[in-house]
Amino acid sequence: MGWSKDPLIFSKHARLRMASRGIALPDGAMARLGVALAHLDGKGGRSALVLLDRTVMLVSVKNLIVITIIDLDEARGSLFTQIDSVVIA
């Protein structure tokens, strides 16, 4: 099952976080993220936490926007609110 909707957008905040923290998505990550989003969309997810390798992303499934992205080590001990779904991609 692949992602067939419009392209995913990384918010300005997410792009700045990636640049300032040296976060790069590995080869194939966008395809895996697309599969995860298709699954979330199919299950009615609206706001999700996505674990992808060593990154954690908060994603608006409805709006196709990565709101923020952080490294898994940085995320340890963090509290994430206002999400209705979690997916490990």
N, CA, C and O atoms as a CHARMM CRD file, in Angstrom:
* protein
*
  356
    1    1 MET  N      0.84100  -1.17300   0.00000 PROA 1      0.00000
    2    1 MET  CA     0.00000   0.00000   0.00000 PROA 1      0.00000
    3    1 MET  C      0.88800   1.23900   0.00000 PROA 1      0.00000
    4    1 MET  O      1.69700   1.40200   0.91300 PROA 1      0.00000
    5    2 GLY  N      0.76600   2.10800  -0.98400 PROA 2      0.00000
    6    2 GLY  CA     1.59100   3.30700  -1.08400 PROA 2      0.00000
    7    2 GLY  C      0.76900   4.55400  -0.85300 PROA 2      0.00000
    8    2 GLY  O     -0.45700   4.49900  -0.75000 PROA 2      0.00000
    9    3 TRP  N      1.43900   5.64900  -0.77400 PROA 3      0.00000
   10    3 TRP  CA     0.79400   6.92500  -0.53900 PROA 3      0.00000
   11    3 TRP  C      0.40800   7.50200  -1.88100 PROA 3      0.00000
   12    3 TRP  O      1.26700   7.64800  -2.75000 PROA 3      0.00000
   13    4 SER  N     -0.85000   7.83400  -2.07900 PROA 4      0.00000
   14    4 SER  CA    -1.30600   8.30300  -3.37100 PROA 4      0.00000
   15    4 SER  C     -1.84500   9.72500  -3.33800 PROA 4      0.00000
   16    4 SER  O     -2.34700  10.22400  -4.34500 PROA 4      0.00000
   17    5 LYS  N     -1.74700  10.36700  -2.20900 PROA 5      0.00000
   18    5 LYS  CA    -2.24900  11.73900  -2.10500 PROA 5      0.00000
   19    5 LYS  C     -1.16300  12.73200  -2.48000 PROA 5      0.00000
   20    5 LYS  O     -0.10000  12.35300  -2.97300 PROA 5      0.00000
   21    6 ASP  N     -1.44300  14.01300  -2.24000 PROA 6      0.00000
   22    6 ASP  CA    -0.48800  15.06900  -2.53900 PROA 6      0.00000
   23    6 ASP  C      0.81200  14.85400  -1.77700 PROA 6      0.00000
   24    6 ASP  O      0.84800  14.12500  -0.78600 PROA 6      0.00000
   25    7 PRO  N      1.88300  15.49700  -2.24900 PROA 7      0.00000
   26    7 PRO  CA     3.18100  15.32700  -1.57200 PROA 7      0.00000
   27    7 PRO  C      3.15200  15.86100  -0.13600 PROA 7      0.00000
   28    7 PRO  O      2.44300  16.81400   0.18800 PROA 7      0.00000
   29    8 LEU  N      3.93500  15.22100   0.68800 PROA 8      0.00000
   30    8 LEU  CA     4.09400  15.62400   2.08200 PROA 8      0.00000
   31    8 LEU  C      4.94600  16.88400   2.13600 PROA 8      0.00000
   32    8 LEU  O      5.93500  17.00600   1.41400 PROA 8      0.00000
   33    9 ILE  N      4.55800  17.81500   2.99200 PROA 9      0.00000
   34    9 ILE  CA     5.27900  19.07600   3.15800 PROA 9      0.00000
   35    9 ILE  C      5.95700  19.07000   4.52400 PROA 9      0.00000
   36    9 ILE  O      5.36000  18.65400   5.51700 PROA 9      0.00000
   37   10 PHE  N      7.19800  19.53000   4.57100 PROA 10     0.00000
   38   10 PHE  CA     7.89100  19.73500   5.83700 PROA 10     0.00000
   39   10 PHE  C      7.73000  21.20500   6.19700 PROA 10     0.00000
   40   10 PHE  O      8.12300  22.08300   5.42900 PROA 10     0.00000
   41   11 SER  N      7.15300  21.47500   7.36500 PROA 11     0.00000
   42   11 SER  CA     6.94900  22.86000   7.80000 PROA 11     0.00000
   43   11 SER  C      8.28900  23.56900   7.92300 PROA 11     0.00000
   44   11 SER  O      9.34300  22.93500   7.98000 PROA 11     0.00000
   45   12 LYS  N      8.23200  24.87900   7.96200 PROA 12     0.00000
   46   12 LYS  CA     9.45700  25.67000   8.13900 PROA 12     0.00000
   47   12 LYS  C     10.15000  25.25700   9.43000 PROA 12     0.00000
   48   12 LYS  O     11.37400  25.12400   9.47000 PROA 12     0.00000
   49   13 HSD  N      9.37300  25.05700  10.47500 PROA 13     0.00000
   50   13 HSD  CA     9.93600  24.64400  11.76500 PROA 13     0.00000
   51   13 HSD  C     10.66300  23.30300  11.63100 PROA 13     0.00000
   52   13 HSD  O     11.77200  23.14300  12.14300 PROA 13     0.00000
   53   14 ALA  N     10.04200  22.34500  10.94700 PROA 14     0.00000
   54   14 ALA  CA    10.66900  21.02900  10.76200 PROA 14     0.00000
   55   14 ALA  C     11.95200  21.15200   9.94300 PROA 14     0.00000
   56   14 ALA  O     12.96100  20.52800  10.27200 PROA 14     0.00000
   57   15 ARG  N     11.91500  21.95300   8.87800 PROA 15     0.00000
   58   15 ARG  CA    13.12800  22.13700   8.05200 PROA 15     0.00000
   59   15 ARG  C     14.24800  22.78600   8.85400 PROA 15     0.00000
   60   15 ARG  O     15.41100  22.40500   8.72100 PROA 15     0.00000
   61   16 LEU  N     13.90100  23.76900   9.68700 PROA 16     0.00000
   62   16 LEU  CA    14.91800  24.42100  10.52200 PROA 16     0.00000
   63   16 LEU  C     15.50600  23.44400  11.53800 PROA 16     0.00000
   64   16 LEU  O     16.71400  23.44500  11.77600 PROA 16     0.00000
   65   17 ARG  N     14.67000  22.62500  12.12800 PROA 17     0.00000
   66   17 ARG  CA    15.15100  21.61200  13.08100 PROA 17     0.00000
   67   17 ARG  C     16.09400  20.63100  12.39800 PROA 17     0.00000
   68   17 ARG  O     17.14300  20.28400  12.94000 PROA 17     0.00000
   69   18 MET  N     15.71600  20.19200  11.21800 PROA 18     0.00000
   70   18 MET  CA    16.56400  19.24300  10.48700 PROA 18     0.00000
   71   18 MET  C     17.92100  19.86600  10.20000 PROA 18     0.00000
   72   18 MET  O     18.95500  19.22100  10.37600 PROA 18     0.00000
   73   19 ALA  N     17.91900  21.11500   9.76200 PROA 19     0.00000
   74   19 ALA  CA    19.16800  21.79300   9.42200 PROA 19     0.00000
   75   19 ALA  C     20.02100  22.05700  10.66500 PROA 19     0.00000
   76   19 ALA  O     21.22700  21.81200  10.65300 PROA 19     0.00000
   77   20 SER  N     19.40100  22.55100  11.73000 PROA 20     0.00000
   78   20 SER  CA    20.17500  22.92800  12.91900 PROA 20     0.00000
   79   20 SER  C     20.69000  21.72100  13.69600 PROA 20     0.00000
   80   20 SER  O     21.69200  21.82200  14.40400 PROA 20     0.00000
   81   21 ARG  N     20.02000  20.59100  13.57200 PROA 21     0.00000
   82   21 ARG  CA    20.42800  19.40300  14.31800 PROA 21     0.00000
   83   21 ARG  C     21.06200  18.33200  13.43500 PROA 21     0.00000
   84   21 ARG  O     21.38300  17.24000  13.90400 PROA 21     0.00000
   85   22 GLY  N     21.23900  18.64900  12.16700 PROA 22     0.00000
   86   22 GLY  CA    21.89200  17.70500  11.27000 PROA 22     0.00000
   87   22 GLY  C     21.09700  16.43100  11.04600 PROA 22     0.00000
   88   22 GLY  O     21.67600  15.35700  10.88400 PROA 22     0.00000
   89   23 ILE  N     19.77800  16.54100  11.03700 PROA 23     0.00000
   90   23 ILE  CA    18.91900  15.36700  10.83000 PROA 23     0.00000
   91   23 ILE  C     18.72200  15.17700   9.33000 PROA 23     0.00000
   92   23 ILE  O     18.24500  16.07600   8.63600 PROA 23     0.00000
   93   24 ALA  N     19.09000  14.01200   8.84500 PROA 24     0.00000
   94   24 ALA  CA    18.88300  13.67300   7.43600 PROA 24     0.00000
   95   24 ALA  C     18.11300  12.36100   7.37300 PROA 24     0.00000
   96   24 ALA  O     18.40100  11.42100   8.11400 PROA 24     0.00000
   97   25 LEU  N     17.14900  12.31100   6.49700 PROA 25     0.00000
   98   25 LEU  CA    16.38100  11.08000   6.33800 PROA 25     0.00000
   99   25 LEU  C     17.14700  10.13100   5.42500 PROA 25     0.00000
  100   25 LEU  O     17.66400  10.55100   4.39000 PROA 25     0.00000
  101   26 PRO  N     17.22600   8.86500   5.79500 PROA 26     0.00000
  102   26 PRO  CA    17.96900   7.89500   4.98700 PROA 26     0.00000
  103   26 PRO  C     17.24100   7.57800   3.67700 PROA 26     0.00000
  104   26 PRO  O     16.05900   7.88300   3.52000 PROA 26     0.00000
  105   27 ASP  N     17.96700   6.96200   2.74700 PROA 27     0.00000
  106   27 ASP  CA    17.36400   6.52400   1.49400 PROA 27     0.00000
  107   27 ASP  C     16.15400   5.65000   1.78700 PROA 27     0.00000
  108   27 ASP  O     16.19100   4.79700   2.67400 PROA 27     0.00000
  109   28 GLY  N     15.10500   5.86500   1.05000 PROA 28     0.00000
  110   28 GLY  CA    13.89800   5.06900   1.21600 PROA 28     0.00000
  111   28 GLY  C     12.97100   5.55300   2.31000 PROA 28     0.00000
  112   28 GLY  O     11.87600   5.01400   2.47300 PROA 28     0.00000
  113   29 ALA  N     13.39000   6.56400   3.06800 PROA 29     0.00000
  114   29 ALA  CA    12.57800   7.02700   4.19600 PROA 29     0.00000
  115   29 ALA  C     11.25000   7.62700   3.74600 PROA 29     0.00000
  116   29 ALA  O     10.22400   7.40200   4.38800 PROA 29     0.00000
  117   30 MET  N     11.25400   8.38400   2.65600 PROA 30     0.00000
  118   30 MET  CA    10.02000   9.01300   2.20200 PROA 30     0.00000
  119   30 MET  C      9.00800   7.95700   1.75300 PROA 30     0.00000
  120   30 MET  O      7.80800   8.11400   1.97500 PROA 30     0.00000
  121   31 ALA  N      9.48600   6.88900   1.12600 PROA 31     0.00000
  122   31 ALA  CA     8.57800   5.81300   0.71900 PROA 31     0.00000
  123   31 ALA  C      7.97100   5.14100   1.94900 PROA 31     0.00000
  124   31 ALA  O      6.77100   4.86700   1.97700 PROA 31     0.00000
  125   32 ARG  N      8.79000   4.87600   2.96200 PROA 32     0.00000
  126   32 ARG  CA     8.29600   4.25800   4.19000 PROA 32     0.00000
  127   32 ARG  C      7.33100   5.19100   4.92100 PROA 32     0.00000
  128   32 ARG  O      6.32900   4.74600   5.48200 PROA 32     0.00000
  129   33 LEU  N      7.64100   6.48100   4.90900 PROA 33     0.00000
  130   33 LEU  CA     6.76100   7.46800   5.52700 PROA 33     0.00000
  131   33 LEU  C      5.42700   7.50600   4.78500 PROA 33     0.00000
  132   33 LEU  O      4.37200   7.63200   5.40600 PROA 33     0.00000
  133   34 GLY  N      5.47500   7.39800   3.47200 PROA 34     0.00000
  134   34 GLY  CA     4.25400   7.36800   2.68100 PROA 34     0.00000
  135   34 GLY  C      3.37000   6.18200   3.01400 PROA 34     0.00000
  136   34 GLY  O      2.15200   6.32100   3.12200 PROA 34     0.00000
  137   35 VAL  N      3.97600   5.02100   3.17700 PROA 35     0.00000
  138   35 VAL  CA     3.21500   3.82400   3.56000 PROA 35     0.00000
  139   35 VAL  C      2.58000   4.03600   4.93300 PROA 35     0.00000
  140   35 VAL  O      1.41800   3.69000   5.14600 PROA 35     0.00000
  141   36 ALA  N      3.35000   4.60600   5.86300 PROA 36     0.00000
  142   36 ALA  CA     2.83100   4.86000   7.21400 PROA 36     0.00000
  143   36 ALA  C      1.65800   5.83800   7.17400 PROA 36     0.00000
  144   36 ALA  O      0.65800   5.64100   7.86400 PROA 36     0.00000
  145   37 LEU  N      1.78100   6.88600   6.37000 PROA 37     0.00000
  146   37 LEU  CA     0.70400   7.87800   6.27900 PROA 37     0.00000
  147   37 LEU  C     -0.54000   7.29000   5.62500 PROA 37     0.00000
  148   37 LEU  O     -1.65900   7.60600   6.02800 PROA 37     0.00000
  149   38 ALA  N     -0.36000   6.44700   4.63300 PROA 38     0.00000
  150   38 ALA  CA    -1.51100   5.79100   4.00600 PROA 38     0.00000
  151   38 ALA  C     -2.23200   4.92100   5.02900 PROA 38     0.00000
  152   38 ALA  O     -3.46200   4.88800   5.06900 PROA 38     0.00000
  153   39 HSD  N     -1.46600   4.22300   5.85000 PROA 39     0.00000
  154   39 HSD  CA    -2.06500   3.38000   6.89100 PROA 39     0.00000
  155   39 HSD  C     -2.80900   4.24700   7.90600 PROA 39     0.00000
  156   39 HSD  O     -3.93500   3.92700   8.28900 PROA 39     0.00000
  157   40 LEU  N     -2.18400   5.34100   8.34200 PROA 40     0.00000
  158   40 LEU  CA    -2.82400   6.25100   9.29500 PROA 40     0.00000
  159   40 LEU  C     -4.09900   6.84000   8.71400 PROA 40     0.00000
  160   40 LEU  O     -5.12500   6.89900   9.39100 PROA 40     0.00000
  161   41 ASP  N     -4.03600   7.27400   7.46300 PROA 41     0.00000
  162   41 ASP  CA    -5.19100   7.86700   6.81800 PROA 41     0.00000
  163   41 ASP  C     -6.32700   6.84900   6.72400 PROA 41     0.00000
  164   41 ASP  O     -7.49000   7.18000   6.95400 PROA 41     0.00000
  165   42 GLY  N     -5.98100   5.62800   6.38900 PROA 42     0.00000
  166   42 GLY  CA    -6.98500   4.57000   6.28300 PROA 42     0.00000
  167   42 GLY  C     -7.65200   4.23700   7.60900 PROA 42     0.00000
  168   42 GLY  O     -8.79200   3.77500   7.63900 PROA 42     0.00000
  169   43 LYS  N     -6.94800   4.47000   8.68800 PROA 43     0.00000
  170   43 LYS  CA    -7.49000   4.18300  10.02400 PROA 43     0.00000
  171   43 LYS  C     -8.10100   5.42200  10.68200 PROA 43     0.00000
  172   43 LYS  O     -8.55500   5.36300  11.82500 PROA 43     0.00000
  173   44 GLY  N     -8.11100   6.55100   9.94900 PROA 44     0.00000
  174   44 GLY  CA    -8.72600   7.76500  10.48600 PROA 44     0.00000
  175   44 GLY  C     -7.80600   8.62300  11.32200 PROA 44     0.00000
  176   44 GLY  O     -8.27800   9.51300  12.02900 PROA 44     0.00000
  177   45 GLY  N     -6.51200   8.38500  11.26400 PROA 45     0.00000
  178   45 GLY  CA    -5.56800   9.20400  12.02200 PROA 45     0.00000
  179   45 GLY  C     -5.55200  10.63900  11.52100 PROA 45     0.00000
  180   45 GLY  O     -5.65600  10.89400  10.32100 PROA 45     0.00000
  181   46 ARG  N     -5.42100  11.56500  12.45000 PROA 46     0.00000
  182   46 ARG  CA    -5.38600  12.97700  12.07700 PROA 46     0.00000
  183   46 ARG  C     -4.06900  13.63500  12.44900 PROA 46     0.00000
  184   46 ARG  O     -3.50300  14.39400  11.66400 PROA 46     0.00000
  185   47 SER  N     -3.58800  13.34500  13.63700 PROA 47     0.00000
  186   47 SER  CA    -2.35300  13.93300  14.13400 PROA 47     0.00000
  187   47 SER  C     -1.53300  12.79800  14.73700 PROA 47     0.00000
  188   47 SER  O     -1.95600  12.16800  15.70600 PROA 47     0.00000
  189   48 ALA  N     -0.36400  12.54000  14.16600 PROA 48     0.00000
  190   48 ALA  CA     0.35800  11.32900  14.54300 PROA 48     0.00000
  191   48 ALA  C      1.80100  11.59200  14.93200 PROA 48     0.00000
  192   48 ALA  O      2.42800  12.55500  14.48900 PROA 48     0.00000
  193   49 LEU  N      2.30100  10.70800  15.77000 PROA 49     0.00000
  194   49 LEU  CA     3.72300  10.63400  16.07100 PROA 49     0.00000
  195   49 LEU  C      4.24600   9.46700  15.23300 PROA 49     0.00000
  196   49 LEU  O      3.75700   8.34200  15.34000 PROA 49     0.00000
  197   50 VAL  N      5.24200   9.75100  14.40300 PROA 50     0.00000
  198   50 VAL  CA     5.80800   8.73700  13.51700 PROA 50     0.00000
  199   50 VAL  C      7.25800   8.48000  13.92400 PROA 50     0.00000
  200   50 VAL  O      8.07800   9.39700  13.94200 PROA 50     0.00000
  201   51 LEU  N      7.56300   7.22800  14.25000 PROA 51     0.00000
  202   51 LEU  CA     8.93300   6.82300  14.53800 PROA 51     0.00000
  203   51 LEU  C      9.50600   6.22400  13.26800 PROA 51     0.00000
  204   51 LEU  O      8.98400   5.23800  12.74700 PROA 51     0.00000
  205   52 LEU  N     10.58100   6.82100  12.77000 PROA 52     0.00000
  206   52 LEU  CA    11.20800   6.36300  11.54300 PROA 52     0.00000
  207   52 LEU  C     12.71000   6.29500  11.78300 PROA 52     0.00000
  208   52 LEU  O     13.39000   7.32000  11.83800 PROA 52     0.00000
  209   53 ASP  N     13.21300   5.08700  11.92300 PROA 53     0.00000
  210   53 ASP  CA    14.62200   4.85300  12.25400 PROA 53     0.00000
  211   53 ASP  C     14.98900   5.61700  13.52200 PROA 53     0.00000
  212   53 ASP  O     14.48700   5.28500  14.59600 PROA 53     0.00000
  213   54 ARG  N     15.83300   6.61100  13.43000 PROA 54     0.00000
  214   54 ARG  CA    16.29400   7.34600  14.61500 PROA 54     0.00000
  215   54 ARG  C     15.64300   8.71700  14.71900 PROA 54     0.00000
  216   54 ARG  O     16.15900   9.60300  15.40000 PROA 54     0.00000
  217   55 THR  N     14.50100   8.89500  14.03800 PROA 55     0.00000
  218   55 THR  CA    13.81900  10.18400  14.09500 PROA 55     0.00000
  219   55 THR  C     12.38600  10.01300  14.59700 PROA 55     0.00000
  220   55 THR  O     11.76300   8.96300  14.44000 PROA 55     0.00000
  221   56 VAL  N     11.89800  11.08100  15.20200 PROA 56     0.00000
  222   56 VAL  CA    10.52500  11.16200  15.67500 PROA 56     0.00000
  223   56 VAL  C      9.90800  12.37700  14.98900 PROA 56     0.00000
  224   56 VAL  O     10.45300  13.47900  15.04400 PROA 56     0.00000
  225   57 MET  N      8.76400  12.16100  14.34400 PROA 57     0.00000
  226   57 MET  CA     8.08800  13.24500  13.64500 PROA 57     0.00000
  227   57 MET  C      6.67000  13.39400  14.15500 PROA 57     0.00000
  228   57 MET  O      5.98500  12.40300  14.41000 PROA 57     0.00000
  229   58 LEU  N      6.23200  14.62800  14.30200 PROA 58     0.00000
  230   58 LEU  CA     4.82500  14.91300  14.55000 PROA 58     0.00000
  231   58 LEU  C      4.25400  15.33700  13.20600 PROA 58     0.00000
  232   58 LEU  O      4.73600  16.28200  12.58100 PROA 58     0.00000
  233   59 VAL  N      3.21500  14.62100  12.76800 PROA 59     0.00000
  234   59 VAL  CA     2.68800  14.81100  11.42500 PROA 59     0.00000
  235   59 VAL  C      1.18900  15.07100  11.46200 PROA 59     0.00000
  236   59 VAL  O      0.44200  14.37600  12.15100 PROA 59     0.00000
  237   60 SER  N      0.75900  16.07900  10.71400 PROA 60     0.00000
  238   60 SER  CA    -0.66300  16.28400  10.48200 PROA 60     0.00000
  239   60 SER  C     -1.02100  15.42600   9.28000 PROA 60     0.00000
  240   60 SER  O     -0.68300  15.76200   8.14500 PROA 60     0.00000
  241   61 VAL  N     -1.70400  14.32300   9.53100 PROA 61     0.00000
  242   61 VAL  CA    -2.07800  13.39500   8.45800 PROA 61     0.00000
  243   61 VAL  C     -3.07000  14.07800   7.52400 PROA 61     0.00000
  244   61 VAL  O     -2.96800  13.95700   6.30400 PROA 61     0.00000
  245   62 LYS  N     -4.01200  14.78100   8.09100 PROA 62     0.00000
  246   62 LYS  CA    -5.05100  15.45500   7.31100 PROA 62     0.00000
  247   62 LYS  C     -4.45600  16.49800   6.36900 PROA 62     0.00000
  248   62 LYS  O     -4.87000  16.59800   5.21400 PROA 62     0.00000
  249   63 ASN  N     -3.48800  17.27400   6.85500 PROA 63     0.00000
  250   63 ASN  CA    -2.90800  18.36500   6.06600 PROA 63     0.00000
  251   63 ASN  C     -1.61200  17.99500   5.35200 PROA 63     0.00000
  252   63 ASN  O     -1.05900  18.80700   4.61100 PROA 63     0.00000
  253   64 LEU  N     -1.12500  16.77100   5.57200 PROA 64     0.00000
  254   64 LEU  CA     0.10600  16.28300   4.94200 PROA 64     0.00000
  255   64 LEU  C      1.30800  17.16600   5.26200 PROA 64     0.00000
  256   64 LEU  O      2.08700  17.53000   4.38100 PROA 64     0.00000
  257   65 ILE  N      1.44000  17.50300   6.55000 PROA 65     0.00000
  258   65 ILE  CA     2.54400  18.37100   6.97500 PROA 65     0.00000
  259   65 ILE  C      3.30500  17.71400   8.12600 PROA 65     0.00000
  260   65 ILE  O      2.71500  17.30000   9.12400 PROA 65     0.00000
  261   66 VAL  N      4.63000  17.62800   7.96400 PROA 66     0.00000
  262   66 VAL  CA     5.48900  17.25400   9.08100 PROA 66     0.00000
  263   66 VAL  C      5.65300  18.52800   9.89600 PROA 66     0.00000
  264   66 VAL  O      6.26400  19.49400   9.43800 PROA 66     0.00000
  265   67 ILE  N      5.11000  18.52300  11.09200 PROA 67     0.00000
  266   67 ILE  CA     5.09700  19.71400  11.93000 PROA 67     0.00000
  267   67 ILE  C      6.45300  19.93500  12.58200 PROA 67     0.00000
  268   67 ILE  O      6.96800  21.05300  12.59800 PROA 67     0.00000
  269   68 THR  N      7.02800  18.86500  13.11800 PROA 68     0.00000
  270   68 THR  CA     8.35600  18.94300  13.71400 PROA 68     0.00000
  271   68 THR  C      9.03100  17.58600  13.61500 PROA 68     0.00000
  272   68 THR  O      8.38000  16.55900  13.42200 PROA 68     0.00000
  273   69 ILE  N     10.33500  17.60400  13.74800 PROA 69     0.00000
  274   69 ILE  CA    11.11800  16.37400  13.66900 PROA 69     0.00000
  275   69 ILE  C     12.29000  16.50300  14.63900 PROA 69     0.00000
  276   69 ILE  O     12.95500  17.53700  14.69800 PROA 69     0.00000
  277   70 ILE  N     12.53000  15.43600  15.39700 PROA 70     0.00000
  278   70 ILE  CA    13.66100  15.43500  16.32100 PROA 70     0.00000
  279   70 ILE  C     14.32400  14.06500  16.30300 PROA 70     0.00000
  280   70 ILE  O     13.72900  13.07100  15.88600 PROA 70     0.00000
  281   71 ASP  N     15.55600  14.03800  16.76000 PROA 71     0.00000
  282   71 ASP  CA    16.30800  12.80200  16.87900 PROA 71     0.00000
  283   71 ASP  C     15.73200  11.98200  18.03200 PROA 71     0.00000
  284   71 ASP  O     15.26300  12.53700  19.02600 PROA 71     0.00000
  285   72 LEU  N     15.77000  10.68400  17.89300 PROA 72     0.00000
  286   72 LEU  CA    15.21600   9.79300  18.91600 PROA 72     0.00000
  287   72 LEU  C     15.85700  10.03600  20.28000 PROA 72     0.00000
  288   72 LEU  O     15.15200  10.04900  21.28900 PROA 72     0.00000
  289   73 ASP  N     17.16900  10.22800  20.33700 PROA 73     0.00000
  290   73 ASP  CA    17.83200  10.46900  21.62500 PROA 73     0.00000
  291   73 ASP  C     17.32200  11.74900  22.27900 PROA 73     0.00000
  292   73 ASP  O     17.14000  11.79900  23.49600 PROA 73     0.00000
  293   74 GLU  N     17.09300  12.77500  21.47600 PROA 74     0.00000
  294   74 GLU  CA    16.58000  14.04100  21.99400 PROA 74     0.00000
  295   74 GLU  C     15.13400  13.88400  22.47900 PROA 74     0.00000
  296   74 GLU  O     14.70400  14.58500  23.39500 PROA 74     0.00000
  297   75 ALA  N     14.39500  12.96900  21.86800 PROA 75     0.00000
  298   75 ALA  CA    12.99000  12.76900  22.21200 PROA 75     0.00000
  299   75 ALA  C     12.79800  12.01200  23.51500 PROA 75     0.00000
  300   75 ALA  O     11.73000  12.08900  24.12200 PROA 75     0.00000
  301   76 ARG  N     13.81500  11.28200  23.95500 PROA 76     0.00000
  302   76 ARG  CA    13.67100  10.49900  25.18700 PROA 76     0.00000
  303   76 ARG  C     13.27900  11.41200  26.34900 PROA 76     0.00000
  304   76 ARG  O     13.89700  12.45200  26.57900 PROA 76     0.00000
  305   77 GLY  N     12.26000  11.00800  27.06100 PROA 77     0.00000
  306   77 GLY  CA    11.77700  11.78400  28.20100 PROA 77     0.00000
  307   77 GLY  C     10.82500  12.90600  27.81800 PROA 77     0.00000
  308   77 GLY  O     10.33000  13.61800  28.69100 PROA 77     0.00000
  309   78 SER  N     10.55900  13.07500  26.52600 PROA 78     0.00000
  310   78 SER  CA     9.65600  14.13300  26.07400 PROA 78     0.00000
  311   78 SER  C      8.21000  13.68200  26.19700 PROA 78     0.00000
  312   78 SER  O      7.91000  12.48800  26.19500 PROA 78     0.00000
  313   79 LEU  N      7.34100  14.64300  26.30100 PROA 79     0.00000
  314   79 LEU  CA     5.91100  14.39200  26.34300 PROA 79     0.00000
  315   79 LEU  C      5.30000  14.95800  25.07200 PROA 79     0.00000
  316   79 LEU  O      5.51600  16.12500  24.74400 PROA 79     0.00000
  317   80 PHE  N      4.54400  14.14500  24.35800 PROA 80     0.00000
  318   80 PHE  CA     3.89000  14.57400  23.12700 PROA 80     0.00000
  319   80 PHE  C      2.39500  14.57500  23.36900 PROA 80     0.00000
  320   80 PHE  O      1.82800  13.56200  23.77600 PROA 80     0.00000
  321   81 THR  N      1.75300  15.70600  23.12200 PROA 81     0.00000
  322   81 THR  CA     0.31900  15.83600  23.36200 PROA 81     0.00000
  323   81 THR  C     -0.40500  16.11800  22.04800 PROA 81     0.00000
  324   81 THR  O      0.21500  16.40800  21.02400 PROA 81     0.00000
  325   82 GLN  N     -1.70000  16.02700  22.10500 PROA 82     0.00000
  326   82 GLN  CA    -2.58100  16.31600  20.98000 PROA 82     0.00000
  327   82 GLN  C     -2.28200  15.45200  19.75400 PROA 82     0.00000
  328   82 GLN  O     -2.31900  15.93100  18.62100 PROA 82     0.00000
  329   83 ILE  N     -1.99000  14.19000  19.99500 PROA 83     0.00000
  330   83 ILE  CA    -1.84300  13.22800  18.91200 PROA 83     0.00000
  331   83 ILE  C     -2.89400  12.14000  19.11300 PROA 83     0.00000
  332   83 ILE  O     -3.28000  11.84100  20.24200 PROA 83     0.00000
  333   84 ASP  N     -3.34800  11.55600  18.02100 PROA 84     0.00000
  334   84 ASP  CA    -4.32200  10.49000  18.16300 PROA 84     0.00000
  335   84 ASP  C     -3.78600   9.14800  17.67400 PROA 84     0.00000
  336   84 ASP  O     -4.46500   8.12700  17.78000 PROA 84     0.00000
  337   85 SER  N     -2.56000   9.15400  17.13400 PROA 85     0.00000
  338   85 SER  CA    -2.00900   7.92600  16.58200 PROA 85     0.00000
  339   85 SER  C     -0.48900   7.90400  16.71800 PROA 85     0.00000
  340   85 SER  O      0.17200   8.94100  16.77100 PROA 85     0.00000
  341   86 VAL  N      0.03300   6.69000  16.77100 PROA 86     0.00000
  342   86 VAL  CA     1.47900   6.47900  16.75300 PROA 86     0.00000
  343   86 VAL  C      1.74100   5.36200  15.75200 PROA 86     0.00000
  344   86 VAL  O      1.03900   4.35000  15.74100 PROA 86     0.00000
  345   87 VAL  N      2.75600   5.55100  14.90900 PROA 87     0.00000
  346   87 VAL  CA     3.11600   4.51600  13.95400 PROA 87     0.00000
  347   87 VAL  C      4.63900   4.38200  13.91100 PROA 87     0.00000
  348   87 VAL  O      5.36100   5.37900  13.94800 PROA 87     0.00000
  349   88 ILE  N      5.10600   3.16400  13.83500 PROA 88     0.00000
  350   88 ILE  CA     6.52900   2.88700  13.66800 PROA 88     0.00000
  351   88 ILE  C      6.71000   2.50500  12.20700 PROA 88     0.00000
  352   88 ILE  O      6.21400   1.47600  11.74900 PROA 88     0.00000
  353   89 ALA  N      7.42900   3.35500  11.48700 PROA 89     0.00000
  354   89 ALA  CA     7.58100   3.17400  10.03300 PROA 89     0.00000
  355   89 ALA  C      8.86900   2.43800   9.70200 PROA 89     0.00000
  356   89 ALA  O      9.15900   2.19900   8.53000 PROA 89     0.00000
